[in-house]
Amino acid sequence: MNISSVSTTNSYSPVSNKSEIAQLEKQKATLQTELSQVTQGTDDEKTKQAKSTQIQSQIQLIDAQIAQMRSEKSDQKQNTIDQKSISSDSTKISDKNESSSASNSSNSASVNSTNIIDVFA
């Protein structure tokens, strides 16, 4: 029996995300131009309305895709910030524990030095 390894990769890429958003924005601009042409066209009102509704639906879909990509990008940045914050907090806690431990050690030394009994007195 053969067992093959499985690997996963993060498909998030800021560069491709930006280019995908730019491409969607170009499509949206093209659709808006097309919508303008339809409304100014010579077709009858029923045809204009049908074409306009279809184009507006496509524009809304593109807007939703752009919003989702930007949200994912924002989430990715927030996760990075959170990870850095957690790492920083862990370092601070570690430093504080070491400082507290050193302080407790010196306190116990001073306590022990005050409890000396002079047996020769």
Phi, psi and omega in degrees: 000128180262135176243122179257149180281152179239130177235150177239150177231153177281119183278357180289128176220115183302324182293312181292327178298316179296318181290326177294319178296317179298319179295317178296321179294325175295316178299318180298316179298319178297317179294323179294321176296316179297320179298317178299318179294323179294314182293332179266358184288180184261005179294160177290163186300323181295319179291317178302315181298316181296314180294318180298316180299317180296315181294319179296324177296319178295320178296318179297321178297316179296317177302318180295320179295317179297315179298319180295317179296319179293324178294317178297320179296317179295318178298319179298316178296318181296320178297321178295316179297316180299319180295320178295320180295317179298316179299316180296316179297321179297320179295317179297318180296317179298315179297320181294319179296319179295319179295318180295320180295318178295321180295317179296323179296316180290327178295319181291329177294319180288327177293317180296328182286338179274350182261023180280130180253131179272107183276350181269002186281000000 
